Amino acid sequence: MADSAPTPQAPDRPTRRRFFWPGGLSARLLTLTILFVVFAGAFALPPALASYEEKWLLDRIRAGELASLAPEATPDRKVSQAISAQLLEGAGVVRVAIQQDGVRRLVLGGPTFKSTPYLVDLRRQAAVSWVVAPFQTLFGGEGRYVRVVANPTFLKADFVEVVAPDTELRRGLISYLWKLVLVAAFVSTAAGALVYLTLNFFLVRPMQRITKAMERFRADPEDPEAHIQLSGRRDEVGRAEAELDRMQADLRVALNARARLAALGEAVAKINHDLKNMLTSAQIASERLATSQDPKVSQALPRLERALDRAVKLASGVLAYGKSEEAAPEPRAVALAAAIAAAADEARLAEHRVRLTNEVGKAEHVSADPDQLHRILANLLRNAREAIEHQEGRRTLGRVTVSLIRTRDASLIRVADNGPGLPERVQERLFQPFAGSGRPGGTGLGLAIARELAQGHGGDLTLVETGPAGSVFELRLPGAPPPLAGRRRPAARAKA
């Protein structure tokens, strides 16, 4: 025995790293709520710091402006160095200057600076520089001086200018920042907890209750505790509860019906199996009676044979339909004209006064499972023959015509007859098992099985038209293989 080839193993897929993410909806909701509130607080910090710095600088401007009024009260507009130092210390600045009529004048002077102070002009400050200014103060280093220019409040001048050390401003910003962080943390925690508890109460807990009910129902549909308890809400959650309750009720009904049908089907299968054996014995007995010379027996025997044939057909049809499912089709190229001829023989068209007109060329073929296609065609031809035979008062010759129409991606096989047509009550449930028969003795299984086989191919079987002039059934099969080369002549019309 040859060694079998080793089974190829699928290559290992690289493991994708994923960041940590809580699995539960509650944990995710809490995490997202905290993050969103923290982000909102983070966006509020820069404007708050900028407002604090602007207020601090304006306070120094106003204090320096008031300090500059002292020299104005003296005759020579000068003060002593000691008084100047006291005024500058009280204002928290080291230099005050005023510009009037385009002339800048140093009112209160101070020490010289090792480095040039950085400028903050409060008269025309852009929004971006206003927001960024506090961070420049915080991270600009220690020992710096800030030169502030602003419009005057008490004096008639072009502007007031002060120079102050930013060490105190920096300390104030740091202290204010910590206060803001603590307040933001408290507000974030309180708001996050409130939002989380609210959403958890109105959304997460109802969803958990619905999920648990679905899990219990999936584990045991017969469990009465798996029934969802309606909360009476009128929002989306209430609608979800109501729809789940209806779905559970419908599924319970369907499962109970399926269980009853399964039990009934098993019993019917056993009964049909025994009944078929009994009918076979009865058919053998009827064949022996056929040799009898008694005229009464000869007269009654045909009716007995027809009754036995119908009973055998019913038992066989029920057993065939009772299978769990049809075998999957194995499509391949099938010569359609030959398949129609074989189906006509099984449908016993040759034994009755019904003519078959085969308009399909010998070169035409379709893609289908040969056995299942034979069953479909035989059923359609048999139904057409029996419909013509059972037409009362018929005097014309019966005719069944089979043709092929090709579309871009499908093959359409049409079976037309000149029978009496189908009543409206039969058309509504034509393809329903045990309900679609329109003639006495029919089981209503033939067309249901034929349509199931057609749909298994990916196609369908439909009633195109029906009326006093006859009926037309259309079998649609996927694929439209071209005719074989050199054999395009249409097949001769077969007479039956």
RASULLIN-V562782 format. One record per residue. OMEGA is omega as a letter, one per 30 degrees, with the letter a starting at -180 (* if undefined). Layout:
[[OMEGA] [OMEGA]]
This chain:
[[a] [l] [l] [a] [l] [l] [a] [l] [l] [l] [a] [l] [l] [a] [a] [l] [l] [l] [a] [a] [a] [a] [a] [l] [l] [a] [l] [l] [l] [l] [a] [l] [l] [a] [a] [a] [l] [l] [l] [l] [l] [l] [a] [a] [a] [l] [l] [l] [l] [l] [l] [a] [l] [l] [l] [l] [l] [l] [l] [l] [a] [l] [l] [l] [l] [l] [a] [l] [a] [l] [a] [a] [l] [a] [a] [l] [l] [l] [l] [a] [a] [l] [l] [l] [l] [l] [l] [l] [l] [l] [a] [a] [l] [l] [l] [l] [a] [l] [l] [l] [l] [a] [l] [a] [l] [a] [l] [a] [a] [a] [l] [a] [l] [l] [a] [l] [l] [a] [l] [a] [a] [a] [a] [a] [l] [a] [a] [l] [l] [a] [a] [a] [a] [a] [l] [l] [a] [a] [a] [a] [a] [l] [a] [l] [a] [l] [a] [l] [a] [l] [a] [l] [a] [a] [l] [a] [l] [l] [l] [a] [l] [l] [a] [l] [a] [l] [l] [l] [a] [l] [l] [l] [l] [l] [l] [l] [l] [l] [l] [l] [l] [l] [l] [l] [l] [l] [l] [l] [a] [a] [l] [l] [a] [l] [a] [a] [l] [a] [l] [a] [a] [a] [a] [a] [l] [l] [l] [l] [l] [l] [l] [l] [l] [l] [l] [l] [l] [l] [a] [a] [a] [a] [a] [l] [l] [l] [a] [l] [a] [l] [a] [l] [a] [l] [a] [l] [l] [l] [l] [l] [a] [l] [l] [l] [l] [a] [l] [l] [l] [a] [l] [l] [a] [l] [l] [l] [l] [l] [l] [l] [l] [l] [l] [l] [l] [l] [l] [l] [l] [a] [a] [l] [l] [a] [l] [l] [l] [a] [l] [l] [l] [l] [l] [l] [l] [l] [l] [l] [a] [l] [a] [a] [a] [a] [l] [l] [l] [l] [a] [a] [a] [l] [l] [a] [l] [l] [l] [l] [l] [l] [l] [l] [l] [l] [l] [l] [l] [l] [a] [a] [a] [l] [a] [l] [l] [l] [l] [a] [l] [a] [l] [a] [a] [l] [a] [a] [l] [l] [l] [l] [l] [l] [l] [l] [a] [l] [l] [l] [a] [a] [a] [a] [l] [a] [l] [l] [a] [a] [a] [l] [a] [a] [a] [l] [a] [l] [a] [l] [a] [a] [a] [l] [l] [a] [a] [a] [l] [l] [a] [a] [l] [l] [l] [l] [a] [l] [l] [a] [a] [l] [a] [l] [a] [l] [a] [a] [l] [a] [l] [a] [l] [a] [a] [l] [a] [l] [a] [a] [a] [l] [a] [l] [a] [l] [a] [l] [l] [l] [a] [a] [a] [l] [a] [a] [l] [a] [a] [a] [a] [a] [l] [a] [l] [a] [a] [a] [a] [a] [l] [l] [l] [a] [a] [a] [a] [a] [l] [l] [a] [l] [l] [l] [l] [l] [l] [l] [a] [l] [a] [l] [a] [l] [a] [a] [l] [a] [a] [a] [l] [a] [l] [l] [a] [l] [l] [l] [l] [l] [l] [a] [a] [l] [l] [a] [l] [a] [a] [a] [l] [a] [l] [l] [a] [l] [l] [*]]
